Amino acid sequence: MKLSNSELQSFLNEKCDLYNRETFIETDPIQIPKAFSKKEDIEIAAFLAATIAWGQRPTIIKNAKKLIQWMDQAPHDFIMNAEESDLNIFSEFKHRTFNGEDTIFFIQSLQNIYKNHAGLEAVFSKPKFNDGDAKDAIANFRKTFFSIDHPKRTEKHVSNVLKKSSAKRLNMFLRWMVRDDKRSVDFGIWKSLSPADLYLPLDVHTGRVGRKLGLLTRKQDDWPAVNEITQSLRKLDPNDPVKYDFALFGLGIFEKF
């Protein structure tokens, strides 16, 4: 499908408008943090939901709800006050290859981040002061996340952009936290990163649609592909390129484009 830049922009803007609205939340894992109003509850619930966001969406939502339920529906309070005995129940958690051992470490690492590193936003936004962008933010986050003793197996559950991982789930989490377009879907509660610095959450659907539309030529869904498709989208909207995630995802999932 070969469109001119202006035709492509018009087509994708129309699809953004169609999918970037409240009804999107009903079938998406973003509904998990939507249950909260406190900033820290939102970002912790969002991070955990994004972490397990692969596979069937109803299963992702069901398992994310279970995690929040086990945190007494108060993620920040639980993270700040959890003792070892409070974590035992999480040993039973399983979502695909993400198991109880991974879950317990994630809670311990989040506790370290909120007690010793001023919280998730502070960790992600630290490189910004050195002209960093979302790639640097993700790399810094991963380094901090695994700065305490951890099971080796758990490392695979936090994408390593320095090894060319596409980091789909972390880019999606950042989209949720940073974008603020008054459309009721993304939260826009983090002001220390700019929507202009975000990268597309590339997955099999957005990649396939992106290639059909000529936004992406690279065959693998890896970080160079994320960079390529995001640069293409920045030509259409340099201030908010990742809004097009709604268009590409909607075309792929709902329209089988």
C-alpha positions as CSV (number, residue, x, y, z in Angstrom):
1,M,0.0,0.0,0.0
2,K,1.8,3.1,-1.2
3,L,0.5,6.4,0.1
4,S,2.0,9.9,-0.1
5,N,3.2,11.3,3.2
6,S,0.1,13.6,3.5
7,E,-2.3,10.7,2.6
8,L,-0.5,8.4,5.1
9,Q,-0.8,11.1,7.8
10,S,-4.4,11.7,7.1
11,F,-5.2,7.9,7.1
12,L,-3.3,7.3,10.4
13,N,-4.8,10.4,12.1
14,E,-8.3,9.1,11.2
15,K,-7.5,5.7,12.7
16,C,-5.9,7.3,15.8
17,D,-9.1,9.2,16.3
18,L,-11.1,6.0,15.9
19,Y,-9.2,3.9,18.5
20,N,-7.7,6.5,20.9
21,R,-10.9,6.8,23.0
22,E,-12.3,5.5,26.2
23,T,-13.8,2.3,24.6
24,F,-10.2,1.1,23.9
25,I,-9.8,0.6,27.7
26,E,-12.4,-2.1,27.9
27,T,-10.3,-4.8,26.2
28,D,-6.8,-3.5,27.1
29,P,-4.5,-4.1,30.1
30,I,-4.5,-0.3,30.7
31,Q,-7.7,-0.9,32.6
32,I,-5.7,-2.3,35.5
33,P,-4.1,1.1,36.5
34,K,-7.3,2.9,35.6
35,A,-8.8,1.6,38.8
36,F,-6.5,4.0,40.8
37,S,-6.2,7.7,41.3
38,K,-3.0,8.0,43.4
39,K,0.1,8.5,41.1
40,E,2.2,5.7,42.8
41,D,-0.7,3.2,42.6
42,I,-1.2,4.0,38.9
43,E,2.5,3.6,38.0
44,I,3.0,0.4,40.0
45,A,-0.2,-1.2,38.7
46,A,0.7,-0.1,35.1
47,F,4.2,-1.4,35.4
48,L,3.1,-4.8,36.6
49,A,0.3,-5.1,34.0
50,A,2.7,-4.1,31.2
51,T,5.2,-6.6,32.4
52,I,2.9,-9.5,31.8
53,A,1.3,-8.0,28.6
54,W,2.0,-10.8,26.2
55,G,-0.4,-13.5,25.1
56,Q,-4.2,-13.4,25.2
57,R,-5.5,-10.1,26.5
58,P,-8.3,-11.5,28.7
59,T,-5.6,-13.7,30.4
60,I,-3.3,-10.8,30.9
61,I,-6.1,-8.8,32.5
62,K,-7.2,-11.6,34.7
63,N,-3.7,-12.3,36.0
64,A,-2.9,-8.6,36.5
65,K,-6.1,-8.3,38.5
66,K,-4.9,-11.2,40.7
67,L,-1.6,-9.5,41.4
68,I,-3.3,-6.3,42.5
69,Q,-5.8,-8.2,44.6
70,W,-2.9,-10.0,46.4
71,M,-1.5,-6.5,47.1
72,D,-4.8,-5.7,48.9
73,Q,-5.8,-3.3,46.1
74,A,-3.2,-0.8,47.3
75,P,0.0,-1.4,45.3
76,H,2.1,1.5,46.7
77,D,1.2,0.8,50.3
78,F,1.9,-2.9,49.8
79,I,5.3,-2.2,48.1
80,M,6.4,0.2,50.8
81,N,5.4,-2.1,53.7
82,A,5.7,-5.7,52.5
83,E,7.7,-8.0,54.6
84,E,9.0,-11.4,53.6
85,S,6.0,-13.2,55.0
86,D,3.7,-11.0,52.9
87,L,5.3,-12.3,49.7
88,N,4.7,-16.0,50.2
89,I,1.4,-15.9,48.3
90,F,3.1,-14.6,45.2
91,S,5.1,-17.8,44.9
92,E,2.0,-19.3,43.3
93,F,1.7,-16.7,40.6
94,K,2.2,-17.7,37.0
95,H,1.7,-16.0,33.7
96,R,3.3,-17.9,30.8
97,T,7.1,-17.9,31.7
98,F,6.7,-15.3,34.4
99,N,6.6,-17.2,37.6
100,G,6.4,-16.8,41.4
101,E,10.2,-16.3,41.8
102,D,10.1,-13.5,39.2
103,T,7.0,-11.9,40.9
104,I,8.6,-11.9,44.3
105,F,11.8,-10.3,43.0
106,F,9.8,-7.7,41.1
107,I,8.1,-6.6,44.3
108,Q,11.4,-6.5,46.2
109,S,13.0,-4.4,43.4
110,L,10.1,-2.0,43.3
111,Q,10.4,-1.7,47.1
112,N,14.1,-0.8,46.6
113,I,13.2,1.7,43.8
114,Y,10.5,3.5,45.9
115,K,12.5,3.5,49.2
116,N,16.0,4.3,47.8
117,H,15.6,5.8,44.3
118,A,12.6,8.1,44.7
119,G,10.2,5.9,42.7
120,L,9.7,4.7,39.1
121,E,9.5,8.2,37.4
122,A,12.7,9.3,39.0
123,V,14.6,6.2,37.7
124,F,13.2,6.5,34.2
125,S,13.8,10.2,33.9
126,K,17.3,10.3,35.3
127,P,19.1,10.2,31.9
128,K,16.9,13.1,30.7
129,F,19.2,15.5,32.5
130,N,22.0,14.3,30.2
131,D,20.0,14.8,27.0
132,G,18.8,11.2,27.1
133,D,15.6,9.9,25.5
134,A,13.3,6.9,26.2
135,K,16.0,4.4,25.1
136,D,18.4,5.7,27.7
137,A,15.5,5.8,30.2
138,I,14.8,2.1,29.7
139,A,18.5,1.2,29.9
140,N,18.9,3.2,33.2
141,F,15.8,1.6,34.6
142,R,17.0,-1.9,33.9
143,K,20.3,-1.2,35.5
144,T,18.7,0.1,38.6
145,F,16.0,-2.7,38.7
146,F,18.7,-5.4,38.8
147,S,21.1,-3.5,41.1
148,I,20.0,-5.7,44.1
149,D,20.6,-9.5,44.3
150,H,18.3,-11.2,41.9
151,P,17.6,-14.6,40.3
152,K,19.4,-14.8,36.9
153,R,16.3,-16.2,35.2
154,T,14.3,-13.0,36.0
155,E,16.6,-10.8,33.8
156,K,14.7,-12.0,30.7
157,H,11.6,-10.3,31.9
158,V,13.0,-6.8,31.7
159,S,14.0,-6.0,28.1
160,N,17.6,-5.0,27.4
161,V,17.7,-2.3,24.7
162,L,21.5,-2.4,24.8
163,K,21.2,-5.9,23.3
164,K,18.7,-4.7,20.7
165,S,15.5,-5.9,22.4
166,S,12.4,-4.1,21.1
167,A,11.2,-3.5,24.7
168,K,7.6,-3.5,23.6
169,R,6.1,-3.7,27.1
170,L,8.4,-1.0,28.6
171,N,7.7,1.3,25.6
172,M,4.0,0.7,26.1
173,F,4.3,1.5,29.9
174,L,6.1,4.7,29.0
175,R,3.3,5.6,26.5
176,W,0.8,5.2,29.3
177,M,2.7,7.3,31.8
178,V,3.9,10.1,29.5
179,R,1.4,10.8,26.8
180,D,-1.3,13.4,27.8
181,D,-3.7,14.1,24.9
182,K,-6.9,14.5,27.0
183,R,-8.4,11.4,25.2
184,S,-8.9,9.4,28.5
185,V,-6.6,6.5,27.6
186,D,-3.0,7.4,28.4
187,F,-2.4,8.9,31.8
188,G,0.1,11.6,31.2
189,I,1.2,11.7,34.8
190,W,4.9,11.8,34.2
191,K,6.1,15.3,33.2
192,S,9.9,14.6,33.3
193,L,9.8,12.8,29.9
194,S,8.4,14.2,26.7
195,P,6.0,12.4,24.3
196,A,8.4,13.5,21.5
197,D,11.1,11.2,23.1
198,L,9.0,8.1,23.2
199,Y,9.4,5.0,20.9
200,L,6.7,2.9,19.4
201,P,5.7,-0.3,21.3
202,L,6.6,-2.6,18.4
203,D,4.9,-6.0,18.3
204,V,3.9,-8.5,15.6
205,H,0.8,-6.5,14.8
206,T,2.2,-3.0,14.7
207,G,5.3,-4.3,12.8
208,R,3.2,-6.0,10.2
209,V,1.0,-3.0,9.6
210,G,4.1,-0.7,9.6
211,R,5.7,-2.7,6.9
212,K,2.6,-2.7,4.7
213,L,2.4,1.0,5.0
214,G,6.1,1.5,4.2
215,L,6.9,2.9,7.6
216,L,9.3,0.0,8.3
217,T,11.6,-2.1,6.1
218,R,13.6,-4.1,8.7
219,K,12.4,-7.7,8.9
220,Q,13.2,-8.4,12.6
221,D,11.1,-6.8,15.4
222,D,14.1,-5.6,17.4
223,W,15.4,-2.2,18.6
224,P,16.8,-1.1,15.2
225,A,13.2,-1.7,13.8
226,V,11.7,0.2,16.7
227,N,14.0,3.1,15.9
228,E,13.3,3.0,12.2
229,I,9.5,2.9,12.5
230,T,9.5,5.6,15.3
231,Q,11.7,7.9,13.0
232,S,9.1,7.4,10.3
233,L,6.3,8.3,12.7
234,R,8.2,11.4,13.9
235,K,8.0,12.7,10.3
236,L,4.2,12.6,10.6
237,D,4.1,14.1,14.1
238,P,7.4,15.1,15.7
239,N,5.8,16.1,19.0
240,D,3.8,12.9,19.6
241,P,4.9,10.1,17.2
242,V,3.6,7.3,19.5
243,K,0.0,8.4,19.2
244,Y,0.1,6.3,16.0
245,D,0.4,3.1,18.2
246,F,-3.4,3.3,18.4
247,A,-3.7,3.4,14.6
248,L,-1.2,0.6,13.9
249,F,-2.5,-1.6,16.7
250,G,-6.1,-1.0,15.8
251,L,-5.5,-1.8,12.2
252,G,-3.7,-4.9,13.1
253,I,-5.9,-6.3,15.9
254,F,-9.4,-5.0,15.1
255,E,-9.2,-4.7,11.3
256,K,-6.8,-7.5,10.4
257,F,-5.2,-5.0,8.0
